[in-house]
Amino acid sequence: MGNFWKKKNAKITAPIKDEFQHYLNVTELPALEEYDSFSWWFTNKNQYPILHQIAMKYLSIPATSVPSERLFSDAKNLITPQRTRL
């Protein structure tokens, strides 16, 4: 049974590895100040469909979020002048 999963995983990961290797070998990125990653991935989504999906998933993560701001607000309530005397 273990051999079955090894073969199945190899069939799944081979296209990803091939696409990534092609990306590393062929792709030339523009200068950093001119670079718009969303536009680049949108333009090249047909050439790199798997990497495009991964890029869109991780590039769309917001730089900040409400939970982190709430955490700092709660920390302000925990760290008070009276608590520092303990």
For each residue, the residues with C-beta under 8 A, 3 or more apart:
1: 4 5
2: 5 6
3: 6 7
4: 1 7 8
5: 1 2 8 9
6: 2 3 9 10
7: 3 4 10 11
8: 4 5 11 12
9: 5 6 12 13
10: 6 7 13 14
11: 7 8 14
12: 8 9 15 16
13: 9 10 16 17
14: 10 11 17 18
15: 12 18 19 50
16: 12 13 19 20 50
17: 13 14 20 21
18: 14 15 21 22
19: 15 16 22 23 48 49 50 51
20: 16 17 23 24 51
21: 17 18 24 25
22: 18 19 25 26 48
23: 19 20 26 27 48 51
24: 20 21 27
25: 21 22
26: 22 23
27: 23 24 44
28:
29: 35 40
30: 34 35 40
31: 34 35
32: 35
33:
34: 30 31
35: 29 30 31 32 40
36: 39 40
37: 40 41 55 59
38: 41 42 59
39: 36 42 43
40: 29 30 35 36 37 43 44
41: 37 38 44 45 48 51 52 55 56 59
42: 38 39 45 52
43: 39 40
44: 27 40 41 47 48 52
45: 41 42 48 49 52
46: 49
47: 44
48: 19 22 23 41 44 45 51 52
49: 19 45 46 52 53
50: 15 16 19 53 54
51: 19 20 23 41 48 54 55
52: 41 42 44 45 48 49 55 56
53: 49 50 56 57
54: 50 51 57 58
55: 37 41 51 52 58 59
56: 41 52 53 59 60
57: 53 54 60
58: 54 55 61
59: 37 38 41 55 56
60: 56 57
61: 58
62: 65
63:
64: 68 69
65: 62 68 69
66: 69 70
67: 70 71
68: 64 65 71 72
69: 64 65 66 72 73
70: 66 67 73 74
71: 67 68 74 75
72: 68 69 75 76
73: 69 70 76 77
74: 70 71 77 78
75: 71 72 78 79
76: 72 73 79
77: 73 74 80
78: 74 75 83
79: 75 76 83 84
80: 77 83 84
81: 84 85
82: 85
83: 78 79 80 86
84: 79 80 81
85: 81 82
86: 83
